[in-house]
């Protein structure tokens, strides 16, 4: 799955630069080529951050429209992929906030205690559904890893997605998230450690 | 480094972004520490699991939907540019042309108004005051006015100027038989101002200053106006009337009547024009107007009567001089003279 570094990436970047140049001159076909080349990668970034396929698709569409609007401002100082991923990241984070805000309007949780008519607190009977760990045990490794990544806080999730799933360098990640390289390393270590602990719990051992 | 420091560096160690010294130090420690080796193995396995997660595929309609939105955006931007284009590229030149047109009109209006201001300038207050008590010579002045009546009748005036003529309402109306033909044919609205006395018309044909004086005298002495033609008034109390008289004087000038009309026959018109201007300036005169677009080779000069002969002498050195209407040089004041240059 990884977008390998090296000769292929260099030639891809060159192709991107050519397509971007044509797009800047109003070549719609060139921009369409950029969409075809990058939509899958952007969708995966958005999906791993939002954990909702439809929302991720919306975000990717918005990201490309935004890229088109601002394509003339792209000076080629960074790679087009990095620039586009930054747009997708920002839109994903905004969408995630909106989703969380919507969910936050629910005033009570199903797990909250309930007041009975006689004024006593009752709790829901214990669910007969399997616990998270139980569910994780039944899933295959792929599902367990995905759930463990999903369980991370967004600021850790984005680092592990960008580094381990999208193979961006520390420098690129620092630029995209507007943070120092040391912070990126530190967050990545914590994110990996958290996933490791989660997987150990889910699978027993690694 | 202790165990904790080593384990914190394992993430970077896996990515190979660690310095050679640190790498060597970590590898030395790992060789001796089983727990830290296990931690490295677990971390490597975790990263491997994360990196091997299958990617999701975009829906088949994704590209089309994105491009549809992008094209809609492009169209919207295009329409914005079109609006801007029509606003700045199409409308702007139209507005610019309108501004230039208005500026041109303003310029020509200013050019027409400017001679009026210049002709007002030489109105000598001293001369006016000096002539004020000359009512005793009214009779001889009346005779002179009659002479000018004959002269002015030779140059018909436009009815349009009659309507603009600001005569005082209490001016004594002239006998119908002596009314100006042009005034008689003027529109009805202009008629209250189009009944001048014969002597007044003659006087108006004489010169700007003189016609102003005569207006002023009418304002002061009413029915005795013909006798006061050449009497200087300059009465500051009747400023409004004086202004009206000035306006009339200018209108008369526009109409082609001057204190004197001189024709100079020359060989080179352009050179002669410059020489005439030079002569006028040298004689203390003021050039009111030169080379009207409609009437070329004409110069209107305002000069004091005592300098007129000097000016005339200078003109004779330029070319053959012919006085079409001799100037009344026996008065003090300013004369407005039209010099026409013809090629011999």
Interface residues (C-beta under 8 A of the other chain):
Chain A: X1 X2 X26 X28 X31 X32 X35 X36 X39 X40 X43 X44 X47 X53 X57 X60 X61 X64 X65 X68 X69 X141 X142 X145 X146 X149 X160 X163 X164 X165 X170 X185 X188 X189 X192 X193 X195 X196 X199 X200 X206
Chain B: X8 X10 X11 X12 X15 X17 X41 X42 X43 X45 X46 X47 X49 X50 X51 X52 X53 X54 X55 X56 X57 X58 X59 X62 X63 X65 X66 X67 X69 X70 X71 X73 X74 X77
